[in-house]
Amino acid sequence: MSEEVLIEEQLKNNIFLTTVDAVYNWGRKGSVWPVMFGLACCAIEMIGAASARYDFSRFGMEVMRASPRQADLMIVAGTVVHKMAPQVLRIYDQMPEPKYVLAMGTCATSGGPFPGYAVLQGIDEILPVDVYVPGCPPRPEALMQGFMKLHEDIMKQSIKTVSWYQKEEPA
């Protein structure tokens, strides 16, 4: 009898209950790799957020990829002109799924102080934006808050919506 009680006590301490969604999203949240992509003055603040003082590597983002094929977060930092828009879209299209977009700064979110014909009035005209970080330029702390918001959004997702999980119907 005492042996059964001992086994039950051990089971109470060693059972870990979770969902596949929670484990999958926790892994993705801790390994978001941004693509190096700076267009204007906001890029300097993005580089500052990677420095030792702010250190966004604690979020699992220390690998700033030069290739979009190895990245899953595009940080659009700065002014996007119409001439540059096809290249931005090409980089986004080359990123694997799931992919996220963070619009950093007033220029990326709304065109900034450039209401002219040459400047895109917000990157959301050509890309689906997940997180907006306001400011001109936003401080590294604001970018960190944007990362935390993105992590919250990732943790709310379900594995059922991932493209590779979808079951194809037989032909």
C-alpha angles and dihedrals in degrees: 000000000000089000090058091050090050092052091048091051090051091050092052090056097043106044114103117188122195141130131257088242092057094049094043094047092045089056093047092046091055095049108046108148116199123210115237103249122145123162106174145347093324088069090068090057090047089054088047089055089058092053124102093263095062101014108189088191087089085072091055092257101113092114104084101187122215090198120066089211089071099041133081102185126062113197105198100203113181146354118344114201122199091251090058096043096087091053092049089050091048092053090049092050091052093056116099122241132296094047133165136199125212115191108209122196137004094284094055094044101042112356093268119224091340108091091163131122095256099058124077107237094227131340089247087080089076106015135044105247119210100184132021119205110194126207141087093265103350117226120247088254090061090051089051089053088051090053090051090050090051090050090052090052092048091052090055094056126100128227088228090073095055112109097228091052093056112106115232117224115239115256 
